[in-house]
Amino acid sequence: MAKAQQDFAKVMQDMLGAFPVDTKAVHDAFRSQALLGEKMSRVALDAAEKSAEISSKWTKDTITRLGNVSTVKDEPAEYGKSVTEFASASAEMAAENLAAFAEIARKVQMETVELVLAAGKEIGDDATATFRKASNDAAKTVKAAAK
């Protein structure tokens, strides 16, 4: 039984040796994927940072405007006027900030599409080169075996 296992191991080694693996191609593929992940992370982190800045500014502006609403007024009508001004300013700020968020989302979408298209082209080129090399290696092996 030990002899059969040794024979099987030898057959497997010979078979796997006949199909060499290009470790450089595997390394390059892994590196390409890691670079794509890094670029995609950078896009997401930049968008998150800009979104946080917009949110922070929006909050600060709202608090400042609320401070104006909460001050003591001399005339009762001034309370209504300050609330109206606050509501109007809040609606204007909301429109501006939502437009800024939409611009961030548009930019993320465009950068993501560009990265994916570039990665797809690179992966296709790498795959073509790998398959071409494998085909040439296989042809050489067949020719050598035929001799």
HELIX and SHEET records of a PDB file:
HELIX    1   1 ALA A    2  ALA A   18  1                                  17    
HELIX    2   2 THR A   23  VAL A   69  1                                  47    
HELIX    3   3 PRO A   76  ALA A  146  1                                  71    
END                                                                             
